Amino acid sequence: MSDINETIKPRHFIQQYIDKDIAAGKNEGKVATRFPPEPNGYLHIGHAKSICLNFGIANEFNGTCNLRFDDTNPGKEKEEFVRAIEQDVSWLGFEWNGDVHYASDYFEQLHDFAVELIKNGKAYVCDLNAEEVRSHRGTLQEPGKNSPYRDRSIEENIELFAKMRAGHFADGEKVLRAKIDMSSPNMNMRDPTLYRIRHGVVHHQTGEEWCIYPMYDYTHPISDALEGITHSLCTLEFEDHRPLYDWVLDNITINCHPQQIEFSRLNLQYTIVSKRKLTQLVDEHHVSGWDDPRMPTIAGLRRRGFTPTAIRDFCDRIGVTKSDNSIEMGVLENCIREDLNEIAPRRMAVLNPLKVVIENYPEGKIEELEAPNHPQKEEMGTRRIPFSREVYIDRNDFREEANKQYKRLVLGKEVRLRNAYVIKAEEVIKDNSGEVIEIRCTYDTETLNKNPSDGRKVKGVIHWVSVAHAVEAEVRLYDRLFHHPNPDAAAKEDKEFTAFINENSLETLSQCFLEATLESVIAGERFQFEREGYFCRDTANSEDGKPIFNRTVTLRDTWDKSGKN
């Protein structure tokens, strides 16, 4: 029995909507959703919200969820994006219903429905160019003007549309438009374009079979209906498109009419989720690619070390509403921090090395010391780490002089090496510029792995790595890509959103030393580098062959109001 004090999370409005549909016997109690991305880029964190919602609703109501690519714009689409999207959905932990679907699967049926609209006097071929169409559309205050081609006969429209398909006209020379209402207060209903001509492009699914392509607002409702979708969930920017969604289905012969329901899109601070602008970041080389760990793409988050659990948890925490809101980046960072705190094995890594020589430790002696993989989880076991006369510590863990608040190694004083001995700094060696390059220490043989309560008043514990066994690596410290919480809103006519890119979003440490157990880890493995943060083995090596480890997130939120970490 659950705890009576346990907080029950309220059901969001889409769940309530579907509850009512099922209670009323609508759709015979069935629930079918779909996730319909356009393969013109990689998925981002905003898409993750839609994925979790669509697949989550299907799972909750024992329904189905299709993966369908909206591939009606071949000039911007690639097979690479198709494969990446499939990988992202699977990686997040979801399985789509049956085979992958494509809008292009229905091109012939979409064409036939367009002919049906023409025959019923609901569509016509228009010769106006794009600029002329815009000028005829009117404004929110003024109605539009009918196209001079609006009253063509049905026979002429059928003939012209057939010639459009046969390739008789150039790009932009003609379009097929719906005949609805040029005075409608909803701009989307003012005779929207249904088909346009596109020559010289090779579709990744249909090749060069077609030279006319349907528009999204026409394709989407018909694809939903052909697949038997019951609830078409989309973001709020499509709310004004819903009348057109319904108009298309009401004016063709089809036996399914899904219900479109809109929810608020994800607006995440310190990032951009416009696919067009993400493409710009890639094309202008502000980042290394779609999977750059600074990108808000699912591929980038995966490469950085985020887990599917953390992303699903994030989407659950932010909820589903009809109100636009802005989510703090710290919410996402806390989700991954909490997940990795539970599952990430602990390791020692020295990112800013300083050599320590333990003078009274026997030369050539090697000890295998035991260390827990997780301080709170005995079930994660232990590991053996080598200890020798020479070790690296972090340069920030030593001072020649320090006040009482400094709890690390100070000249003339002691500190405990984690899972090892207490050492005392006896002497420093400096280079010609006066910088400390080596510390000479002694150690107490009776202090191996003993608790600080053993009577020794040792202020602090620091991490270390054996010099002889260290794994040399490149460590990349990733941070937020933008230093402004809303780079879109901050951008003005004289300033692009790229002006707010954080110049400190990547710091590369080319000579770091990791404990020996990290020598053979595979790409994607995640660890907590003790006192440093959570890190992930990258998919590539550095230019000189060293393994690369990416920082996923710091141990705690260190981002201040000025935008500095």
C-alpha positions as CSV (number, residue, x, y, z in Angstrom):
1,M,0.0,0.0,0.0
2,S,1.4,3.4,-0.9
3,D,2.2,6.0,1.8
4,I,-1.0,8.0,2.6
5,N,1.2,11.1,2.7
6,E,2.5,10.5,-0.8
7,T,1.8,13.4,-3.2
8,I,-0.3,12.3,-6.1
9,K,0.7,14.2,-9.2
10,P,-2.4,15.8,-10.9
11,R,-3.3,14.6,-14.3
12,H,-2.5,17.1,-17.0
13,F,-5.2,18.4,-19.4
14,I,-4.4,16.0,-22.2
15,Q,-4.7,13.0,-19.9
16,Q,-8.0,14.4,-18.7
17,Y,-9.2,15.0,-22.3
18,I,-8.4,11.4,-23.3
19,D,-10.1,10.1,-20.0
20,K,-13.3,11.8,-21.2
21,D,-13.0,10.4,-24.7
22,I,-12.6,6.9,-23.4
23,A,-15.5,7.3,-20.9
24,A,-17.7,8.5,-23.8
25,G,-16.7,5.5,-26.0
26,K,-15.0,7.7,-28.6
27,N,-12.7,5.9,-31.0
28,E,-14.0,2.6,-29.5
29,G,-11.7,3.3,-26.5
30,K,-8.6,3.2,-28.6
31,V,-5.7,5.7,-28.3
32,A,-3.2,6.2,-31.1
33,T,-0.6,9.0,-31.2
34,R,2.3,9.8,-33.4
35,F,5.7,11.6,-33.3
36,P,6.1,13.3,-36.7
37,P,9.5,15.1,-37.0
38,E,10.8,16.7,-40.2
39,P,14.2,15.1,-41.1
40,N,15.9,18.4,-41.7
41,G,18.1,18.4,-38.6
42,Y,18.8,16.6,-35.4
43,L,16.2,16.4,-32.6
44,H,16.7,18.8,-29.7
45,I,15.5,18.9,-26.0
46,G,12.2,20.4,-27.1
47,H,11.5,17.4,-29.3
48,A,12.3,15.2,-26.2
49,K,9.2,16.7,-24.5
50,S,7.0,15.8,-27.5
51,I,8.5,12.3,-27.7
52,C,7.9,11.7,-24.0
53,L,4.4,13.0,-24.2
54,N,3.3,11.1,-27.3
55,F,4.9,7.8,-26.4
56,G,4.0,8.3,-22.8
57,I,0.3,8.8,-23.6
58,A,0.3,5.7,-25.8
59,N,1.9,3.6,-23.0
60,E,-0.4,4.9,-20.3
61,F,-3.6,4.1,-22.3
62,N,-2.3,0.8,-23.8
63,G,-2.3,2.5,-27.2
64,T,0.2,2.9,-30.0
65,C,2.5,5.6,-31.1
66,N,3.8,5.8,-34.7
67,L,7.1,7.4,-35.7
68,R,6.4,9.2,-39.0
69,F,8.8,11.5,-40.9
70,D,7.2,14.6,-42.4
71,D,9.4,14.4,-45.5
72,T,7.7,16.8,-47.8
73,N,10.6,19.3,-48.2
74,P,13.4,17.2,-49.8
75,G,15.6,20.2,-50.4
76,K,16.5,20.4,-46.7
77,E,16.1,16.7,-45.7
78,K,18.8,14.0,-45.4
79,E,18.9,10.3,-44.7
80,E,21.5,11.2,-42.1
81,F,18.8,13.0,-40.1
82,V,16.4,10.1,-40.5
83,R,18.8,7.7,-39.0
84,A,19.8,10.1,-36.2
85,I,16.1,10.7,-35.2
86,E,15.5,6.9,-35.1
87,Q,18.5,6.5,-32.8
88,D,17.4,9.3,-30.5
89,V,13.9,8.0,-30.0
90,S,15.2,4.5,-29.3
91,W,17.9,5.8,-27.0
92,L,15.3,7.7,-25.0
93,G,13.7,4.3,-24.3
94,F,10.7,4.3,-26.6
95,E,9.5,1.8,-29.3
96,W,7.3,3.0,-32.1
97,N,4.4,1.0,-33.5
98,G,5.3,-1.3,-36.4
99,D,7.5,0.1,-39.2
100,V,8.7,3.6,-39.5
101,H,6.2,5.7,-41.5
102,Y,6.9,8.5,-43.9
103,A,4.6,11.2,-45.3
104,S,6.0,10.2,-48.7
105,D,4.3,6.8,-48.2
106,Y,1.1,8.6,-48.9
107,F,2.1,10.9,-51.8
108,E,-0.2,9.1,-54.3
109,Q,-3.1,9.2,-51.9
110,L,-2.4,12.8,-51.1
111,H,-2.4,13.6,-54.8
112,D,-5.7,11.8,-55.2
113,F,-7.3,13.7,-52.4
114,A,-6.1,16.9,-54.0
115,V,-7.9,15.9,-57.2
116,E,-11.0,15.2,-55.2
117,L,-10.9,18.7,-53.7
118,I,-10.5,20.2,-57.2
119,K,-13.5,18.2,-58.5
120,N,-15.6,19.4,-55.6
121,G,-14.7,23.0,-56.3
122,K,-12.5,23.2,-53.1
123,A,-9.1,23.8,-54.7
124,Y,-7.7,25.6,-57.7
125,V,-4.4,26.1,-59.5
126,C,-3.0,29.7,-59.0
127,D,-0.4,31.5,-61.1
128,L,0.4,34.1,-58.6
129,N,4.1,34.1,-57.4
130,A,5.0,34.0,-53.7
131,E,5.2,37.7,-53.4
132,E,1.9,38.3,-55.1
133,V,0.2,35.6,-52.9
134,R,1.4,37.5,-49.8
135,S,0.2,40.8,-51.1
136,H,-3.3,39.4,-51.8
137,R,-3.5,37.8,-48.3
138,G,-4.3,41.0,-46.5
139,T,-3.6,41.7,-42.8
140,L,-5.1,41.0,-39.5
141,Q,-7.1,44.2,-39.8
142,E,-7.9,43.9,-43.5
143,P,-9.4,41.0,-45.5
144,G,-7.5,39.5,-48.4
145,K,-8.3,39.7,-52.1
146,N,-9.3,36.8,-54.3
147,S,-6.7,35.5,-56.7
148,P,-7.6,36.3,-60.3
149,Y,-7.3,32.6,-61.0
150,R,-9.7,31.5,-58.2
151,D,-12.6,31.0,-60.5
152,R,-11.0,28.7,-63.1
153,S,-13.2,25.9,-64.1
154,I,-12.9,22.5,-62.5
155,E,-11.8,21.0,-65.8
156,E,-9.1,23.6,-66.3
157,N,-7.8,23.1,-62.7
158,I,-7.7,19.3,-63.2
159,E,-5.8,19.7,-66.4
160,L,-3.3,22.2,-64.9
161,F,-2.7,20.1,-61.8
162,A,-2.0,17.1,-64.0
163,K,0.6,19.2,-65.9
164,M,2.1,20.3,-62.7
165,R,2.7,16.7,-61.7
166,A,4.0,15.9,-65.2
167,G,6.7,18.6,-64.8
168,H,5.4,21.1,-67.4
169,F,5.9,24.1,-65.2
170,A,8.9,25.7,-63.5
171,D,9.4,26.1,-59.8
172,G,7.1,28.8,-58.5
173,E,5.1,29.1,-61.7
174,K,2.0,27.6,-60.3
175,V,0.7,26.3,-57.0
176,L,-2.5,24.4,-55.9
177,R,-4.5,26.4,-53.3
178,A,-7.4,25.5,-51.2
179,K,-10.6,27.6,-51.9
180,I,-11.8,28.6,-48.5
181,D,-12.3,32.3,-47.5
182,M,-10.0,35.2,-48.2
183,S,-11.9,37.3,-45.6
184,S,-11.4,34.8,-42.8
185,P,-10.0,36.3,-39.5
186,N,-7.7,33.3,-39.4
187,M,-4.9,34.0,-41.9
188,N,-4.3,30.2,-42.3
189,M,-7.7,29.9,-43.9
190,R,-7.2,32.5,-46.6
191,D,-6.8,30.0,-49.5
192,P,-3.6,28.3,-48.2
193,T,-1.2,26.6,-50.6
194,L,-1.6,22.8,-50.8
195,Y,1.0,21.9,-53.4
196,R,4.1,23.6,-54.8
197,I,6.6,22.6,-57.6
198,R,10.1,21.5,-56.8
199,H,12.4,20.5,-59.6
200,G,16.0,19.3,-59.3
201,V,15.8,17.7,-55.9
202,V,16.2,14.0,-55.1
203,H,13.9,12.8,-52.3
204,H,15.6,10.4,-49.9
205,Q,12.7,8.0,-50.1
206,T,11.0,8.6,-53.6
207,G,14.0,9.8,-55.6
208,E,13.0,11.8,-58.6
209,E,9.5,10.3,-58.9
210,W,7.7,13.6,-57.9
211,C,8.2,17.2,-58.9
212,I,5.3,18.5,-56.8
213,Y,5.3,18.3,-53.1
214,P,2.4,18.7,-50.6
215,M,2.5,21.4,-47.9
216,Y,2.7,20.4,-44.2
217,D,-0.7,21.7,-43.3
218,Y,-2.3,19.6,-46.0
219,T,-0.1,16.5,-45.5
220,H,-0.3,16.3,-41.7
221,P,-4.0,15.7,-41.1
222,I,-4.4,13.3,-44.0
223,S,-1.3,11.3,-42.8
224,D,-2.8,11.2,-39.3
225,A,-6.2,10.0,-40.6
226,L,-4.7,7.3,-42.9
227,E,-2.7,5.9,-39.9
228,G,-5.8,5.9,-37.6
229,I,-4.4,8.4,-35.2
230,T,-6.9,9.4,-32.5
231,H,-5.2,12.3,-30.8
232,S,-2.8,14.5,-32.8
233,L,-0.7,16.2,-30.1
234,C,1.3,19.3,-31.3
235,T,2.7,22.5,-29.8
236,L,0.8,25.8,-29.4
237,E,2.1,27.4,-32.6
238,F,-0.2,25.1,-34.5
239,E,-3.3,26.1,-32.6
240,D,-4.3,28.6,-35.3
241,H,-3.7,25.8,-37.9
242,R,-6.4,23.6,-36.3
243,P,-9.3,25.0,-38.3
244,L,-7.3,24.1,-41.5
245,Y,-6.5,20.6,-40.1
246,D,-10.3,20.1,-39.6
247,W,-11.2,21.6,-43.0
248,V,-9.0,19.3,-44.9
249,L,-10.4,16.2,-43.3
250,D,-14.0,17.5,-43.5
251,N,-13.7,18.0,-47.3
252,I,-12.2,14.7,-48.4
253,T,-13.6,11.2,-48.4
254,I,-11.9,9.6,-45.4
255,N,-13.3,7.7,-42.4
256,C,-11.1,8.9,-39.6
257,H,-10.9,12.4,-38.1
258,P,-8.2,12.7,-35.4
259,Q,-8.5,15.4,-32.7
260,Q,-5.7,18.0,-32.7
261,I,-4.7,19.1,-29.2
262,E,-2.0,21.7,-28.5
263,F,0.4,22.0,-25.6
264,S,3.1,24.6,-24.8
265,R,6.5,24.1,-26.3
266,L,9.7,23.8,-24.3
267,N,11.5,27.1,-23.8
268,L,14.8,26.5,-22.1
269,Q,17.0,29.3,-20.8
270,Y,20.5,29.8,-22.1
271,T,19.8,27.9,-25.2
272,I,18.2,27.9,-28.6
273,V,15.6,25.3,-29.8
274,S,14.9,26.8,-33.2
275,K,16.0,24.1,-35.8
276,R,16.8,26.9,-38.3
277,K,19.1,28.6,-35.8
278,L,20.7,25.3,-34.7
279,T,21.4,24.7,-38.3
280,Q,23.0,28.2,-38.5
281,L,25.3,27.3,-35.5
282,V,26.4,24.2,-37.3
283,D,26.8,25.8,-40.8
284,E,28.7,28.8,-39.4
285,H,31.0,26.5,-37.3
286,H,30.1,28.1,-34.0
287,V,30.0,24.4,-32.8
288,S,31.7,21.3,-34.1
289,G,28.5,19.7,-35.4
290,W,25.0,18.6,-34.5
291,D,26.4,16.4,-31.7
292,D,28.6,19.0,-30.2
293,P,28.1,18.5,-26.4
294,R,27.2,22.2,-26.0
295,M,24.2,21.8,-28.4
296,P,20.7,21.2,-27.0
297,T,20.3,18.3,-29.4
298,I,19.6,14.9,-28.0
299,A,22.8,13.7,-29.8
300,G,24.8,16.4,-28.1
301,L,23.3,15.7,-24.7
302,R,24.1,12.0,-25.2
303,R,27.7,12.7,-26.1
304,R,28.0,15.0,-23.2
305,G,27.0,12.2,-20.8
306,F,23.3,12.8,-20.2
307,T,21.2,9.8,-19.5
308,P,17.8,8.9,-21.0
309,T,16.5,8.6,-17.4
310,A,17.5,12.2,-16.7
311,I,15.9,13.6,-19.8
312,R,12.6,11.7,-19.2
313,D,12.7,12.9,-15.6
314,F,13.2,16.5,-16.8
315,C,10.2,16.2,-19.2
316,D,8.1,14.8,-16.4
317,R,9.1,17.6,-14.0
318,I,8.3,20.5,-16.3
319,G,4.8,19.0,-17.0
320,V,2.3,19.6,-19.8
321,T,0.4,22.8,-20.0
322,K,-1.2,25.2,-22.5
323,S,0.8,28.2,-21.1
324,D,4.2,29.2,-22.5
325,N,6.9,29.3,-19.8
326,S,10.6,29.5,-19.6
327,I,12.4,26.7,-17.8
328,E,15.6,27.4,-16.0
329,M,18.6,25.5,-17.2
330,G,19.3,24.5,-13.7
331,V,16.2,22.2,-13.7
332,L,17.7,20.1,-16.5
333,E,21.2,20.1,-14.9
334,N,19.8,19.0,-11.6
335,C,18.0,16.1,-13.2
336,I,21.3,14.7,-14.7
337,R,23.1,15.5,-11.5
338,E,20.7,13.5,-9.4
339,D,20.7,10.6,-11.7
340,L,24.5,10.4,-12.0
341,N,24.9,10.8,-8.3
342,E,23.1,7.4,-8.0
343,I,24.6,5.5,-10.8
344,A,28.0,6.9,-11.7
345,P,31.1,5.1,-10.3
346,R,33.6,7.3,-8.5
347,R,37.1,7.8,-9.9
348,M,40.0,10.1,-9.3
349,A,41.3,12.4,-11.9
350,V,43.8,15.3,-11.7
351,L,42.9,18.0,-14.1
352,N,45.6,20.5,-13.2
353,P,48.6,18.3,-12.2
354,L,51.3,19.0,-9.7
355,K,53.9,16.3,-8.9
356,V,54.4,15.0,-5.4
357,V,57.4,12.9,-4.3
358,I,57.0,10.9,-1.1
359,E,60.6,10.8,0.0
360,N,60.3,8.1,2.7
361,Y,58.2,5.8,0.5
362,P,60.4,2.9,-0.9
363,E,61.5,3.4,-4.5
364,G,60.0,0.8,-6.8
365,K,57.3,-0.2,-4.4
366,I,53.8,-0.5,-5.7
367,E,50.7,-1.0,-3.5
368,E,47.3,-2.0,-4.7
369,L,44.9,-0.1,-2.6
370,E,41.2,-0.8,-2.3
371,A,38.6,2.0,-3.0
372,P,34.8,1.9,-3.1
373,N,33.2,2.6,-6.4
374,H,30.4,4.5,-4.6
375,P,30.6,5.7,-1.0
376,Q,26.9,5.0,-0.3
377,K,26.3,1.9,-2.4
378,E,28.2,-1.2,-1.3
379,E,26.5,-3.2,-4.1
380,M,28.6,-1.3,-6.6
381,G,31.7,-3.0,-5.2
382,T,35.3,-1.8,-5.0
383,R,38.3,-1.3,-7.2
384,R,42.1,-1.7,-6.9
385,I,44.2,1.4,-7.6
386,P,48.0,1.5,-7.6
387,F,49.9,3.7,-5.2
388,S,53.6,4.6,-5.6
389,R,56.3,7.0,-4.5
390,E,55.3,9.7,-7.0
391,V,51.7,10.9,-7.4
392,Y,50.0,13.8,-9.0
393,I,47.7,16.1,-7.0
394,D,45.7,19.0,-8.3
395,R,47.6,22.3,-8.2
396,N,44.7,24.0,-6.5
397,D,45.1,21.6,-3.6
398,F,48.4,23.0,-2.5
399,R,49.5,26.4,-1.0
400,E,52.7,27.4,0.5
401,E,50.8,29.5,3.1
402,A,47.1,29.4,3.9
403,N,44.7,30.5,6.6
404,K,42.8,28.1,8.8
405,Q,39.9,27.8,6.4
406,Y,42.0,26.1,3.7
407,K,41.6,22.4,4.2
408,R,44.1,21.0,1.7
409,L,47.9,20.6,1.6
410,V,50.0,23.4,3.0
411,L,53.8,23.5,3.3
412,G,54.7,22.1,6.7
413,K,51.3,20.5,7.3
414,E,49.4,17.3,6.6
415,V,46.5,16.1,4.4
416,R,45.0,12.8,3.7
417,L,45.2,11.2,0.3
418,R,41.8,9.7,-0.5
419,N,41.8,5.9,0.2
420,A,45.5,6.1,1.0
421,Y,47.9,7.7,3.5
422,V,48.4,10.9,5.4
423,I,51.2,13.0,3.9
424,K,53.1,16.0,5.1
425,A,54.5,18.7,2.8
426,E,58.2,19.2,3.7
427,E,59.7,21.2,0.8
428,V,58.8,22.7,-2.6
429,I,60.9,22.8,-5.8
430,K,60.3,25.8,-8.1
431,D,61.3,26.7,-11.7
432,N,63.2,29.8,-12.7
433,S,60.0,31.8,-12.7
434,G,59.2,30.9,-9.1
435,E,56.4,28.5,-9.9
436,V,56.1,25.4,-7.8
437,I,56.8,22.4,-10.0
438,E,57.2,19.7,-7.3
439,I,56.4,19.0,-3.7
440,R,58.6,16.8,-1.5
441,C,56.5,15.0,1.2
442,T,56.7,12.3,3.8
443,Y,54.0,9.8,4.7
444,D,52.9,8.0,7.8
445,T,52.8,4.2,7.3
446,E,50.2,3.8,10.0
447,T,47.5,5.9,8.4
448,L,46.4,3.8,5.4
449,N,42.7,4.3,4.8
450,K,42.0,5.1,8.4
451,N,39.2,7.4,9.3
452,P,40.1,11.0,10.3
453,S,38.7,10.1,13.8
454,D,41.8,7.9,14.4
455,G,43.3,10.8,16.4
456,R,45.2,12.6,13.6
457,K,44.0,16.1,13.2
458,V,44.1,16.2,9.4
459,K,42.0,19.0,8.0
460,G,41.2,17.7,4.5
461,V,41.2,14.9,2.0
462,I,42.4,15.3,-1.6
463,H,42.4,13.1,-4.6
464,W,45.6,11.9,-6.4
465,V,46.9,9.6,-9.2
466,S,50.0,7.5,-9.3
467,V,52.5,9.0,-11.7
468,A,53.7,5.6,-13.0
469,H,50.2,4.4,-13.7
470,A,48.3,7.5,-14.7
471,V,46.3,7.6,-17.9
472,E,47.0,10.8,-19.7
473,A,43.9,12.3,-21.2
474,E,42.3,15.4,-22.6
475,V,39.4,16.8,-20.6
476,R,36.9,19.2,-22.0
477,L,35.0,21.4,-19.6
478,Y,31.7,22.2,-21.3
479,D,29.4,24.9,-20.2
480,R,26.3,26.7,-21.4
481,L,26.5,27.8,-25.0
482,F,25.0,31.2,-24.4
483,H,25.7,33.8,-21.6
484,H,22.2,35.3,-22.0
485,P,19.2,33.5,-20.6
486,N,17.1,34.3,-23.7
487,P,19.4,34.9,-26.7
488,D,16.4,35.0,-29.1
489,A,14.7,37.8,-27.2
490,A,18.0,39.7,-26.7
491,A,18.8,39.6,-30.4
492,K,17.8,42.8,-32.3
493,E,18.1,44.1,-35.8
494,D,21.7,45.1,-35.3
495,K,22.7,42.0,-33.3
496,E,22.3,38.3,-34.1
497,F,21.6,35.7,-31.5
498,T,25.1,34.4,-32.1
499,A,26.4,37.6,-30.4
500,F,25.4,36.1,-27.1
501,I,27.5,32.9,-27.5
502,N,29.4,32.2,-24.3
503,E,33.1,32.4,-25.2
504,N,33.9,30.2,-22.2
505,S,31.5,27.5,-23.1
506,L,34.4,25.1,-23.8
507,E,37.7,24.9,-21.9
508,T,40.1,22.2,-23.1
509,L,42.6,20.7,-20.6
510,S,45.2,18.9,-22.8
511,Q,47.3,17.3,-20.0
512,C,45.2,15.6,-17.4
513,F,46.0,12.4,-15.5
514,L,43.4,9.8,-14.5
515,E,43.6,6.8,-12.3
516,A,44.6,3.5,-14.1
517,T,41.1,2.0,-14.0
518,L,40.0,4.5,-16.6
519,E,42.4,3.3,-19.3
520,S,40.0,0.9,-21.1
521,V,36.6,2.5,-20.6
522,I,34.4,2.6,-23.7
523,A,32.7,5.7,-25.2
524,G,29.6,6.8,-23.3
525,E,30.7,5.5,-19.9
526,R,30.0,8.0,-17.1
527,F,31.9,8.6,-13.9
528,Q,32.1,11.1,-11.1
529,F,35.6,12.5,-11.0
530,E,35.8,13.0,-7.2
531,R,35.5,16.7,-6.3
532,E,35.5,17.7,-10.0
533,G,32.1,16.8,-11.4
534,Y,30.5,14.1,-13.7
535,F,32.3,13.1,-16.8
536,C,31.7,10.9,-19.9
537,R,34.2,9.2,-22.2
538,D,33.9,10.8,-25.6
539,T,33.3,9.0,-28.9
540,A,36.7,10.2,-30.2
541,N,40.3,10.6,-29.2
542,S,42.2,13.8,-29.2
543,E,44.5,14.7,-32.1
544,D,47.5,13.1,-30.3
545,G,45.6,9.9,-29.5
546,K,44.6,10.7,-25.9
547,P,41.2,9.6,-24.7
548,I,38.8,12.5,-24.3
549,F,36.5,12.9,-21.3
550,N,33.7,15.5,-21.4
551,R,32.3,17.2,-18.4
552,T,28.6,16.5,-18.2
553,V,27.8,18.7,-15.2
554,T,29.5,20.1,-12.1
555,L,28.8,18.6,-8.7
556,R,26.6,21.6,-7.8
557,D,25.1,24.6,-9.6
558,T,27.8,27.2,-9.9
559,W,26.2,29.5,-12.5
560,D,25.7,33.0,-11.1
561,K,23.4,35.8,-12.3
562,S,26.1,37.4,-14.4
563,G,26.2,34.3,-16.6
564,K,29.6,33.0,-15.4
565,N,30.4,29.5,-14.1
